[in-house]
Amino acid sequence: MQHDERTTRTTKIFIILAAVCLLIAGFIQFFLTWDGFGVRDMRMQSTGNAVTFGFESSAAFHSNDANSFFFMTADGMRHILTNGTTDWQRSFNFNRPVMVSNGNYVAVGEASGGRVVYVFGNNSSFYRVDFEHPILVFSVNETGWLTTIVSYDNGFGVYVHNQQRTDRPLFNLPLRSPLITPLTAQVSADGRYIAIAMLDMDIVPRSIVQFRYINASDARGTADGLFAAETFARQTVTAVQFMDNNRVIVATTGQISGFQLGPAHATKQELWTISLYNQLSHIEFTQTHFAFITGDKVHEVYAEDVGTVKMFHVDGTPTGYFSLGRRATHLSMGHNALIAGTDRIFNAFDLRGQHLWEYITLHDTRDFLFLENTNTVLVAGNTRADVRQRRAVREDLMAQQQ
């Protein structure tokens, strides 16, 4: 009998404590959302920090989950903090520059004819590489290594440089076959491997991705460091991306596949493959995840709706998805989340597909990036880029801003 009474008293105490906690939570929510003037609403507000540029300046931007961003024009590069302060700047002169990025590094050059590439790091480090032949395409890895494909009179060449070796390449591969055209290439973060995607037009069109060693000591006993290759019949490679632990993702017009290079000498293992029944509208990567958006259907039975965003872990496991309901115009990733855009409507989602926020711009938008968190973004239009933060706004102030 005493046991039953004690149990009853304990239960009543827990109920009272739970009620008190709910009451306190209610008061906290009340004071956070009301200040005597009206209910607050979370809105994306300008911080007043912005950069302006000419419409034809070839402006481009990059940020890597940081309180800063790279800002490139045809005249040079600036690294700008979210408070509007220019951290550092470098000058160059390109007609129509192209910027590629990876982590804390960006590379700038004139693809399809240029002969100079600059590589910049967040910490103001930079180097320049000059080439004797016209550049076809280039990439940079997450540790700042530059991979460049140049065009010869009778073929192509693939070069690798880093900040310690700007005068002569660490890797140099001539490709002399008239039927082989290199598409893209990238070096692993540890500088050990290079993946080279090429189009082979001999008899049946196909894409080949070659996996080669960079270092002469690893390449001993191989033909120019080649230790493995993967063939994709009647497909064109659209992206090659090294992820963490020397895993590499290859995207084609028909599939996305994940491979493991090493750790044993001269090994390559296919980990998984995702079949594609739509064109790839966009694809983006972090070191541990990737996401893509479906474009036009190429298979009537298995194709998904246009504008479907799908997220995956690097091991090929799907983590989330959602439908935009229309054709996508933008995709960017950061902070274990992504921003997907359709015209002037931008939505942020975490990698489980949970909706974070929506923002509708009033002007054409060329880029939309996370900065130091998922509530701080860079919104770049045709002549101006603004740092914006998602903040609570009172009803009376909201009415003034309509």
C-alpha positions, -999 to 999 in steps of 0.1 A, spaced: 0 0 0 28 24 9 45 14 -24 13 24 -44 11 58 -26 48 65 -32 44 56 -69 13 79 -72 32 108 -55 61 103 -79 38 103 -109 21 135 -98 55 152 -93 66 142 -128 33 155 -143 37 189 -124 74 192 -135 64 185 -171 37 211 -170 61 237 -156 86 229 -183 60 234 -210 49 266 -194 85 279 -193 90 269 -229 58 288 -239 70 319 -222 104 317 -239 88 313 -273 64 342 -265 92 366 -256 113 355 -286 85 361 -311 68 392 -296 81 424 -283 49 444 -278 48 457 -314 39 425 -333 48 389 -341 83 384 -355 89 366 -388 122 352 -401 132 371 -432 164 373 -453 177 408 -446 206 427 -462 235 434 -439 245 464 -460 277 447 -470 279 444 -508 302 445 -539 293 460 -572 306 451 -607 300 457 -643 275 435 -662 302 423 -686 329 419 -659 327 380 -659 321 382 -621 322 349 -602 321 339 -565 331 311 -542 328 304 -505 336 273 -484 315 274 -453 334 305 -442 329 341 -431 344 352 -464 342 347 -501 362 350 -533 351 376 -558 366 375 -593 363 398 -622 383 402 -654 406 426 -636 415 405 -606 406 386 -575 394 398 -541 389 379 -509 362 396 -489 350 391 -453 312 391 -446 316 424 -428 325 440 -461 363 443 -455 386 432 -483 410 407 -468 434 407 -498 434 413 -535 454 404 -566 453 419 -600 454 402 -634 440 409 -669 418 384 -687 393 390 -714 368 363 -704 381 345 -673 368 312 -660 370 303 -623 369 268 -609 368 260 -572 374 233 -546 373 238 -509 396 267 -499 411 271 -534 401 286 -567 418 286 -601 414 313 -627 423 313 -663 410 316 -699 398 281 -710 397 273 -747 427 294 -757 444 310 -727 479 302 -716 480 313 -679 463 300 -648 464 315 -613 456 295 -582 445 313 -550 440 301 -515 419 315 -487 450 326 -468 462 349 -496 487 323 -510 487 321 -548 508 309 -577 509 313 -615 516 287 -641 523 296 -678 518 272 -707 533 271 -742 501 257 -757 464 268 -755 445 256 -725 414 235 -730 402 230 -695 416 230 -659 407 220 -624 420 225 -588 418 200 -559 411 207 -523 448 211 -514 455 235 -543 470 212 -569 463 224 -605 455 200 -633 455 215 -668 447 200 -702 463 218 -732 459 214 -769 488 205 -792 488 207 -830 486 169 -831 470 160 -798 467 170 -761 487 171 -729 477 167 -693 498 186 -667 499 188 -629 514 216 -608 514 228 -572 528 258 -554 562 241 -550 564 232 -587 552 260 -609 581 260 -634 579 223 -644 551 199 -639 549 171 -614 530 150 -640 530 153 -678 511 130 -701 509 135 -739 478 121 -757 486 118 -794 457 96 -807 435 115 -832 405 96 -819 410 105 -782 398 138 -767 403 145 -730 373 159 -712 384 167 -676 409 156 -650 415 160 -613 441 150 -587 434 134 -553 438 155 -522 470 136 -512 485 142 -546 490 105 -553 464 98 -580 450 115 -611 417 106 -628 415 116 -665 383 114 -684 384 111 -722 361 106 -751 371 78 -775 355 80 -810 370 48 -823 342 26 -839 317 29 -810 317 62 -791 326 57 -754 342 74 -725 372 61 -706 384 72 -672 420 64 -666 435 62 -631 472 70 -629 499 75 -603 514 110 -600 547 100 -583 574 82 -602 580 58 -572 543 46 -573 544 45 -611 573 22 -613 564 -9 -634 534 8 -651 529 25 -684 530 63 -676 515 55 -641 484 38 -655 471 12 -631 433 10 -638 406 23 -662 368 23 -665 349 23 -698 314 38 -702 300 26 -736 279 52 -755 282 77 -726 300 110 -720 316 118 -687 302 151 -673 321 152 -639 350 136 -621 354 144 -584 377 131 -557 361 128 -523 376 119 -489 398 88 -484 407 86 -521 371 78 -532 362 92 -566 329 98 -582 324 97 -619 292 112 -634 282 104 -671 251 109 -692 239 75 -681 251 69 -645 269 81 -614 295 56 -600 317 56 -570 352 40 -569 378 34 -542 414 38 -552 439 20 -530 449 17 -502 467 -13 -516 491 -6 -545 475 -5 -580 439 -12 -569 405 2 -580 372 -10 -567 338 -1 -579 316 7 -549 282 15 -563 264 28 -594 232 49 -597 215 47 -631 202 79 -646 170 82 -666 170 120 -668 196 144 -680 217 159 -651 206 194 -647 231 202 -619 255 182 -597 275 194 -567 299 178 -543 313 182 -508 339 159 -493 313 135 -479 281 141 -499 268 150 -534 235 161 -548 221 164 -583 189 177 -599 171 159 -627 166 176 -661 148 164 -692 136 128 -693 155 104 -714 135 73 -704 97 74 -704 92 46 -679 118 51 -653 125 88 -655 116 111 -626 99 145 -626 121 173 -638 134 193 -609 138 164 -585 167 170 -561 185 139 -548 211 138 -520 236 110 -513 264 101 -490 298 93 -507 291 56 -500 262 58 -524 235 58 -497 206 82 -504 201 107 -476 171 127 -488 152 141 -518 126 167 -527 108 180 -557 111 216 -569 82 212 -592 99 229 -620 132 231 -639 162 241 -618 185 270 -625 209 268 -595 224 243 -570 251 249 -544 261 230 -512 276 238 -478 271 232 -441 255 198 -447 228 216 -466 220 229 -501 204 257 -520 183 249 -550 170 277 -573 142 279 -599 143 313 -616 141 338 -587 129 313 -560 155 298 -538 150 271 -512 175 257 -486 173 221 -474 194 200 -452 208 167 -466 178 148 -453 155 168 -475 141 189 -446 131 224 -457 151 252 -440 139 284 -457 126 300 -489 138 333 -504 124 350 -534 146 375 -552 134 406 -570 161 405 -596 180 380 -618 204 360 -597 236 345 -610 248 329 -578 235 320 -543 260 307 -517 261 298 -480 287 317 -460 295 310 -423 262 293 -416 229 283 -433 213 316 -423 240 338 -439 242 338 -477 258 357 -506 232 367 -532 248 377 -565 229 395 -592 240 409 -625 258 439 -611 257 435 -573 264 408 -547 249 413 -512 256 395 -479 223 387 -464 213 371 -431 181 354 -420 167 375 -391 136 380 -371 115 410 -383 85 427 -366 52 429 -383 53 467 -385 87 467 -401 77 439 -425 48 461 -437 73 489 -445 95 465 -465 67 451 -487 
